[in-house]
Amino acid sequence: MIWVTQLLNGILLGGYYALLACGLSFMFGVMRIINLAHGDLAILSACLVFLIADTTGISPFVALIVVLPVMALIGWGLQRWMLERSLRAGVLVPLLTTFGLAIVIENGLFEYFGADTRSLAPYIGDFAYDSWAITSNVYIGSLAALIFVLAVVLLGGLKLFLTYTPLGRSIRATAEDPDTAALVGINTRAVYAIAAAIAVATAGLAGVFLAMRAVFSPYSGPEQLIFAFEAVVIGGIGSLSGTLVGGIVLGVAQTFGAQINPQGFLITGHVVFLAVLAGRLALGGLRSRGGIPGLRTRPP
Amino acid sequence: MSTDRGFVVERWTRLSAASSVAAGVILVILALAPLVFDANVVDNLTTLFIYLILSVMWNALAGYAGLVSVGQQAFFGLGAYFTIQLSYHGVSVYPALLLGALVAGILSLPISVLMLRLRSGEFAIGMWVVAELAHLLVALDPLINGETGVSLIGLNAYGADDRRAFNYWMALAAMVVLLAAVFVLLRGRLGASVQAIRDDEDAAESVGVRVLAGKRTIFFLAAFGCALAGSLWLATSISFQPRTYFGIQWTAYMIFMVLVGGLGTFEGPILGGIIFFLIEYFFGATGVWYLVGLGGAAIVFALFLPRGLWGTVEEKFGIRLLPVGYRLRMLGSKGPDAGLAAAQDGQKP
């Protein structure tokens, strides 16, 4: 029975990873940028919600209404003032600037909040540990279930948004070929800024749920970036539905690993990630084409 | 070179010949330092040499082969770890420093099979995962005592003064040999091919550059160099804690040094390493604000001064201290044409 419970927990944890990885995958799909500050932006958002909840006593869920637009604005500004210029300078420069940003954010947060690990769990009352009984001895946490549902809704919604709305079509067109998109009248600068805003806002959302279901510190960002990246790569880079699958594979691997050895949680996750890479290499399909494969209007 | 075409291709300039001689003289003076200077100066210079190794190795990876790694701390930590293992199993401590780094360097070859297939950002984080995994696995080794760490006890066989001098000479020798290796590699066929890979991998492959072999050579060199820096760091600090050696801050330092000095230039990372050493010496005590400053400076340099301090000077005045590339000099014009000289080096503008 312990394994069934662990399997369910692993799948639900995978939902969190999908939520976390969504923005990373989206940004890579549209702009071909791997944002090395992704995890730190998630933690920044968690810190902002914590600050609001701690000083005013407002529920973190309500605080999200304020913080998510702020995160979107940060994403928009990031694109306008940093990434746009980085992209023009070549493929390596965005890596260097986002890494610099990661160092600035995490050490800035440390300076302001100190090294303490914190959690939002005390601010959401019973919800932090509520659970439903599936059978007499298999339980799932209601918060974990909520996160999973949210991830599915977010990934599905993003897919629908990209497929059926005019703005979504503009984003897809820009992702395929920015020069041609500009030629047919799409404001690619605005599209990139909106995509960055969406990506950073979803990172912020994930960060807050991390803070509710676990603990975080100013230096938690890099670990979250690595988890998100592993989920994206396992699921197939640039594919939104693959991200959910990748998240679940990672979550289940980690949960089972933790059953075997206390250190097994992290090690198993990394090993599964490398094994998937090696497997793809053996099959000869590692060269990622970028783009949003699941959403291409024409075959690549 | 035929002069009727109106230009000459040259490798050596008067300045680069003079500065190569000067570099030799500085080296001789540095080699004598432990006999002249007090302990504090010698320790600081040893630290500086280790920073320079890291800086030059990261530049070889990113600036020449186009491989931005945020996981070079994997090899820094593994170099130190294998040194401890070898020393524990009876290898004399100073040979163990070199052998430990060599083992880590050899380990980079199987790692490169997987990692070098990844492109830009995927490679960057892929290496980070490798570093995290190396950290976790090393911490599992009972010899290391988890995060508590262990000391390189073999060093007790030497007195403090001897140890200081040996560390210094070994760091100096390691730096000189690694610098020379990068210098020779870049002047040769490999230098031209890896820079072609960096500028356009597909185009390079289509004209017959052996992309993977070129990248692998640089990857191995950088892994070995970073591992040697790690084992030397262990020799100076004696204790080994996995968290410190596998920390991401090493990558932050490397990126800062290379970006400030000049990505893709030979002299730049040396300048960057010296600047970083001075900043750390004077501001290191300010704690995390100093790291915020490093990150901020990296962003500013990447965006506004992508060729770093040295690259900018080089571009503006056409100065070349060490003859790494070739340059084109138009006959009849006074002094070298900076723009053409830079273009002839095949370096990214």
Interface residues (C-beta under 8 A of the other chain):
Chain A: F28 I33 I34 L36 M82 R85 S86 A89 G90 V91 L92 V93 P94 L95 L96 T97 F99 G100 L101 A102 I103 V104 N107 G108 F110 E111 P222 L225 I226 F229 E230 V233 I237 Q263 L266 I267 H270 V271 F273 L274 L277 A278 L281 L286 R287 S288
Chain B: A62 G66 V68 V70 V113 L114 R117 L118 R119 S120 G121 E122 A124 I125 G126 W128 V129 V130 E132 L133 L136 L137 A139 L140 I248 T251 A252 I255 L259 V288 W289 L291 V292 L294 G295 G296 A297 A298 I299 A302 L303 P306 K348
